Amino acid sequence: MGKRRVPDLYRAPFPLYAIKVDPKTGLVILAGGGGASKTGIKNAVHFLDLHLVGENKYSASLLYSHDTDTRATMNLAIGNGVIAAGQDGTCCLMDFKYCTPKHADKTAGSNLQQGNARQRAGRGNKGGEDGAFGSRDVTDMKDETAHISVTELAEVQSDLNPQDPLQKVVRFSPDFSLLVTGGTDGHIRVWEFPSLRKKFDFKAHEGEIEDLDISQENKHLVTVGRDFACSVWSSNQLVMGLEWHETMPQIAEKTYRYMACRFGKVEDQKDALRLYTVQIPHKRDRKPPPCYLTKWDGKSFLPMLSTPCGTEVISSLAVSDSGTFLGLGTVTGSVAIFIAFSLQTWLSCLTS
């Protein structure tokens, strides 16, 4: 199928850095902001309700806006009613509940214990688009159709870069027993969840960590760094490093670096597992070379297939719950959907 131009579904009043869909409630949760600089651009987490309008068209309505004060959320993960938000060099844990008049709480957050975390002091969170709701640590917004409350629970120090600490990625394990972060100091930090007791803290890469993911049953952790490495870990022990270009001798070493990694199921194969990685050019030429998408066996970590996926620089990777489709986002805002089995393009969407 060819490229389509898709209209905006929702336009936030601040730069967006992270977006997730809560699988339990169906809420779209997005976050970003202007950071600590006093530009008048707010920092917030928005909760959107998605509706199907007609046969093939969606609309989004803002249900709630949670003010994050002077810190913009750069990345986030969702697990059992808890949002883990990367803000500067910390990971902020927020409990959220979503109720409708017909149903009680759809999402129940976890009761976090003290562990390595420090409890958040009330910062005067503000609800609504104009920030006119409440000034307590628990903020509510009552509506005819929905009620959302957000409670700031705790935070952990997730990056210790002495110059500019920044958490770059956060993930819950598939069973929600672990919280894993990576940042600019090259360290992977693993906390037990919900106690937030630190389990591991180890140097995984030289320089920034770009992405990470955890396999089923928490057997393996895969990390991607700006040091050209994609590493497989068991607990805090290195198992192996991946070499995607070994099957492509025409590509010189260190001309590409890994950008993203995701595990995915295999449709109709219960025990099978795949790992997908994205490689982007290390340097941009006047005639830009293509980015590459690679599929690996998720147990032996042998490469199965690599394919070019366009010259626009890839910035994000997602795998559908069924393992059927892969989604790629680019730095220019375009999106492409690939068939996981063949790595063939199924749909490309341009920015509006």
C-alpha positions as CSV (number, residue, x, y, z in Angstrom):
1,M,0.0,0.0,0.0
2,G,1.2,3.6,-0.7
3,K,1.7,6.5,1.7
4,R,-1.3,8.2,3.2
5,R,-1.6,11.6,4.7
6,V,-3.3,11.4,8.1
7,P,-4.9,14.4,9.9
8,D,-4.0,15.2,13.5
9,L,-5.9,13.3,16.1
10,Y,-4.9,15.6,18.9
11,R,-2.6,18.6,19.3
12,A,-1.1,19.2,22.7
13,P,-0.1,22.7,23.9
14,F,3.4,21.5,24.6
15,P,6.1,19.4,22.9
16,L,5.3,15.7,23.1
17,Y,8.0,13.2,24.1
18,A,6.2,10.1,25.2
19,I,2.9,8.3,24.4
20,K,1.5,5.0,25.7
21,V,-1.9,3.2,25.6
22,D,-3.1,1.7,28.8
23,P,-4.2,-1.8,27.9
24,K,-6.7,-2.0,30.8
25,T,-8.7,1.3,30.2
26,G,-7.8,2.0,26.6
27,L,-6.7,5.5,27.7
28,V,-4.0,7.2,25.6
29,I,-1.5,8.8,27.9
30,L,1.0,11.3,26.5
31,A,3.5,13.6,28.1
32,G,6.0,16.3,27.5
33,G,6.6,20.0,28.1
34,G,9.0,22.9,28.0
35,G,11.2,21.7,30.9
36,A,12.6,24.0,33.6
37,S,13.1,27.1,31.3
38,K,10.5,29.8,31.9
39,T,9.1,30.0,28.4
40,G,5.5,29.7,29.4
41,I,5.2,26.2,28.0
42,K,3.8,23.9,30.7
43,N,4.9,20.4,31.6
44,A,2.1,17.9,31.8
45,V,0.7,14.4,31.4
46,H,-2.5,14.2,29.3
47,F,-5.1,11.5,29.5
48,L,-7.1,11.1,26.3
49,D,-10.2,9.1,25.5
50,L,-10.3,7.7,22.0
51,H,-13.6,7.2,20.1
52,L,-14.4,5.6,16.8
53,V,-16.3,8.1,14.7
54,G,-17.8,6.5,11.6
55,E,-16.2,3.5,10.0
56,N,-12.5,4.4,9.8
57,K,-12.1,7.6,11.7
58,Y,-11.1,8.3,15.3
59,S,-11.5,11.3,17.6
60,A,-9.7,12.1,20.8
61,S,-11.0,14.1,23.8
62,L,-8.9,15.3,26.7
63,L,-10.1,13.8,30.0
64,Y,-7.5,15.1,32.3
65,S,-4.3,17.1,32.4
66,H,-1.8,16.4,35.2
67,D,0.7,19.2,35.8
68,T,4.3,18.0,36.4
69,D,5.6,21.4,37.6
70,T,9.1,22.3,36.3
71,R,10.0,18.9,34.9
72,A,9.0,17.6,31.5
73,T,8.3,13.8,31.2
74,M,10.7,12.5,28.5
75,N,9.7,8.8,28.6
76,L,7.2,6.6,30.4
77,A,5.9,3.1,31.0
78,I,2.6,1.9,32.4
79,G,2.0,-1.1,34.7
80,N,-1.1,-2.0,36.7
81,G,-2.4,1.5,37.1
82,V,1.1,3.1,37.8
83,I,2.9,5.4,35.5
84,A,6.7,5.4,35.6
85,A,7.8,8.8,34.2
86,G,11.4,9.8,33.3
87,Q,11.9,13.4,34.5
88,D,15.5,14.6,34.3
89,G,17.6,12.1,36.2
90,T,14.7,10.6,38.2
91,C,11.9,8.1,37.7
92,C,8.6,9.4,39.1
93,L,5.9,6.9,40.0
94,M,2.3,8.0,39.7
95,D,-0.8,6.1,40.5
96,F,-3.8,6.8,38.3
97,K,-7.4,5.7,38.6
98,Y,-10.1,5.9,35.9
99,C,-13.8,5.7,36.8
100,T,-17.0,6.1,34.8
101,P,-20.5,6.5,36.2
102,K,-21.3,2.9,35.2
103,H,-18.1,1.3,36.6
104,A,-16.0,1.5,39.7
105,D,-12.3,1.9,39.5
106,K,-11.0,0.4,36.3
107,T,-7.4,0.7,37.4
108,A,-6.0,0.1,40.8
109,G,-2.5,1.3,41.5
110,S,0.1,-0.5,43.6
111,N,0.9,0.5,47.2
112,L,4.6,1.4,47.0
113,Q,6.7,0.7,50.0
114,Q,9.6,2.8,51.1
115,G,12.5,0.7,49.6
116,N,15.1,2.8,47.8
117,A,12.4,5.4,46.9
118,R,11.7,8.7,48.5
119,Q,8.1,9.7,48.9
120,R,7.1,12.7,46.8
121,A,6.2,15.9,48.5
122,G,3.0,17.6,47.4
123,R,3.9,20.0,44.7
124,G,0.5,21.5,44.1
125,N,-0.5,19.4,41.0
126,K,-3.0,21.1,38.8
127,G,-5.8,19.5,36.8
128,G,-7.6,20.6,33.7
129,E,-6.1,22.4,30.7
130,D,-6.0,25.7,32.5
131,G,-4.6,24.2,35.7
132,A,-7.5,25.4,37.8
133,F,-8.3,22.2,39.6
134,G,-7.0,21.5,43.1
135,S,-3.7,22.0,44.8
136,R,-3.2,18.6,46.7
137,D,-1.0,15.7,45.8
138,V,-4.1,13.8,44.7
139,T,-5.8,15.6,41.9
140,D,-9.3,14.9,40.6
141,M,-11.4,16.0,37.7
142,K,-15.1,15.3,37.7
143,D,-16.9,14.9,34.5
144,E,-20.2,13.6,33.3
145,T,-18.6,10.7,31.7
146,A,-15.3,10.1,33.5
147,H,-13.3,10.7,36.7
148,I,-9.6,10.5,36.8
149,S,-7.4,10.8,39.9
150,V,-3.6,11.0,39.9
151,T,-1.5,10.4,43.0
152,E,2.3,11.0,43.0
153,L,3.8,8.1,44.9
154,A,7.5,8.1,45.0
155,E,10.6,8.7,42.9
156,V,14.0,7.0,42.4
157,Q,17.3,8.4,41.2
158,S,17.7,6.6,37.8
159,D,20.7,8.4,36.3
160,L,23.8,9.7,38.0
161,N,25.5,11.6,35.1
162,P,27.4,14.3,37.0
163,Q,27.0,16.8,34.1
164,D,23.4,16.4,32.9
165,P,21.5,13.4,34.4
166,L,18.8,12.2,32.2
167,Q,16.7,9.0,32.2
168,K,16.3,8.0,28.6
169,V,14.2,4.8,28.8
170,V,12.0,2.9,31.4
171,R,10.3,-0.5,31.2
172,F,8.2,-2.7,33.4
173,S,8.9,-6.4,33.1
174,P,6.1,-8.4,31.5
175,D,5.0,-9.7,34.9
176,F,5.3,-6.2,36.5
177,S,7.7,-7.5,39.1
178,L,10.6,-5.3,38.0
179,L,11.1,-1.7,36.9
180,V,14.2,-1.2,34.7
181,T,15.7,2.2,33.7
182,G,18.6,3.4,31.5
183,G,20.1,6.8,31.1
184,T,23.0,9.0,29.9
185,D,25.4,7.5,32.4
186,G,25.3,4.1,30.6
187,H,24.0,2.3,33.7
188,I,21.1,-0.1,33.8
189,R,19.2,0.0,37.1
190,V,16.7,-2.6,38.1
191,W,14.2,-2.2,41.0
192,E,11.8,-4.7,42.4
193,F,8.3,-3.6,42.0
194,P,6.3,-2.4,43.8
195,S,8.7,-2.2,46.8
196,L,11.3,-0.2,44.7
197,R,14.2,-2.0,46.4
198,K,17.2,-1.7,44.0
199,K,18.1,-5.2,42.7
200,F,20.9,-4.4,40.2
201,D,23.0,-1.4,39.1
202,F,25.6,-2.1,36.5
203,K,27.4,-0.4,33.6
204,A,25.9,-1.7,30.4
205,H,27.3,0.7,27.8
206,E,29.9,3.4,27.2
207,G,27.8,6.5,26.9
208,E,24.0,6.9,26.6
209,I,21.5,4.0,26.7
210,E,19.0,4.4,23.9
211,D,16.6,1.6,24.5
212,L,15.9,-1.7,26.4
213,D,13.4,-4.5,26.6
214,I,12.7,-7.5,28.7
215,S,11.7,-11.0,27.5
216,Q,8.9,-13.1,28.8
217,E,9.5,-14.6,32.3
218,N,12.2,-12.0,32.7
219,K,14.8,-14.4,31.3
220,H,16.7,-11.9,29.2
221,L,17.3,-8.1,29.1
222,V,18.3,-6.5,25.8
223,T,20.0,-3.1,25.9
224,V,20.9,-0.7,23.1
225,G,23.6,2.0,23.5
226,R,25.1,4.8,21.5
227,D,28.4,2.8,21.6
228,F,27.3,0.7,18.6
229,A,26.4,-2.2,20.9
230,C,23.3,-4.2,21.4
231,S,23.7,-6.5,24.4
232,V,21.9,-9.5,25.9
233,W,21.9,-9.8,29.7
234,S,20.8,-12.4,32.2
235,S,20.3,-10.6,35.4
236,N,23.4,-8.4,35.5
237,Q,25.6,-10.8,33.6
238,L,26.4,-10.2,29.9
239,V,25.3,-13.2,27.7
240,M,26.4,-11.9,24.3
241,G,26.6,-9.0,22.0
242,L,24.5,-8.9,18.8
243,E,26.1,-8.3,15.4
244,W,23.4,-7.6,12.8
245,H,25.8,-6.8,10.0
246,E,27.6,-10.2,10.0
247,T,25.1,-11.4,7.3
248,M,25.6,-8.2,5.3
249,P,29.3,-8.0,4.4
250,Q,28.8,-4.9,2.2
251,I,28.1,-2.8,5.3
252,A,31.3,-1.7,7.1
253,E,31.6,-1.9,10.8
254,K,30.5,1.1,12.9
255,T,28.7,2.8,9.9
256,Y,25.4,2.0,11.7
257,R,24.4,2.0,15.4
258,Y,21.5,0.4,17.1
259,M,18.5,2.7,17.9
260,A,15.7,0.5,19.3
261,C,14.9,-3.0,20.4
262,R,11.6,-4.9,21.1
263,F,10.6,-8.4,21.9
264,G,7.5,-9.7,20.2
265,K,5.3,-12.8,20.1
266,V,4.9,-15.0,17.0
267,E,1.3,-15.3,15.8
268,D,0.1,-19.0,16.0
269,Q,3.4,-20.1,17.7
270,K,2.8,-20.1,21.4
271,D,6.4,-20.9,22.5
272,A,8.2,-18.8,19.8
273,L,9.7,-15.4,20.5
274,R,11.3,-12.8,18.2
275,L,13.5,-9.8,18.9
276,Y,13.4,-6.8,16.5
277,T,16.1,-4.1,16.3
278,V,16.4,-0.9,14.3
279,Q,19.8,0.3,13.0
280,I,20.4,3.9,11.9
281,P,23.4,5.5,10.1
282,H,26.0,6.7,12.5
283,K,26.6,9.7,10.2
284,R,24.3,11.4,7.8
285,D,25.5,12.0,4.2
286,R,24.1,14.4,1.6
287,K,22.5,11.3,0.0
288,P,21.2,9.6,3.2
289,P,21.7,5.8,3.4
290,P,18.8,3.7,4.5
291,C,18.0,2.6,8.0
292,Y,17.6,-1.1,8.7
293,L,15.1,-3.3,10.5
294,T,16.3,-6.7,11.7
295,K,14.4,-9.8,13.1
296,W,16.2,-12.2,15.5
297,D,15.3,-15.5,17.0
298,G,14.3,-14.4,20.5
299,K,15.9,-17.4,22.2
300,S,19.1,-18.1,20.3
301,F,19.5,-14.5,19.2
302,L,20.6,-15.4,15.7
303,P,19.7,-13.0,13.0
304,M,16.8,-14.2,10.7
305,L,16.2,-11.3,8.4
306,S,17.3,-7.7,7.7
307,T,15.7,-5.2,5.4
308,P,16.1,-1.5,4.6
309,C,13.2,0.6,6.0
310,G,13.6,4.0,4.4
311,T,16.0,6.9,4.6
312,E,14.2,8.9,7.2
313,V,15.9,8.4,10.6
314,I,13.9,6.0,12.8
315,S,13.3,7.2,16.3
316,S,10.9,4.6,17.8
317,L,9.8,1.0,17.4
318,A,6.6,-0.8,18.6
319,V,5.3,-4.4,18.2
320,S,1.6,-5.2,18.2
321,D,0.4,-7.4,21.1
322,S,-0.2,-10.3,18.7
323,G,3.2,-10.0,17.2
324,T,1.7,-9.5,13.7
325,F,2.8,-5.9,13.0
326,L,5.7,-3.6,13.7
327,G,5.4,0.2,13.9
328,L,8.2,2.6,13.1
329,G,8.2,6.3,13.9
330,T,10.7,8.8,12.4
331,V,12.2,12.0,13.6
332,T,10.1,13.9,11.0
333,G,6.9,12.5,12.4
334,S,6.0,10.0,9.8
335,V,4.9,6.4,10.7
336,A,5.2,3.1,8.9
337,I,3.7,-0.3,9.7
338,F,5.5,-3.5,8.7
339,I,4.4,-7.1,8.6
340,A,6.5,-8.9,11.2
341,F,6.8,-12.2,9.4
342,S,8.3,-10.8,6.1
343,L,9.3,-7.3,7.3
344,Q,7.4,-5.9,4.3
345,T,5.9,-2.4,4.4
346,W,2.1,-2.6,5.0
347,L,1.3,1.1,5.4
348,S,3.1,4.4,5.5
349,C,1.6,7.6,6.9
350,L,3.0,11.1,6.3
351,T,2.8,14.0,8.7
352,S,-0.2,16.3,8.2
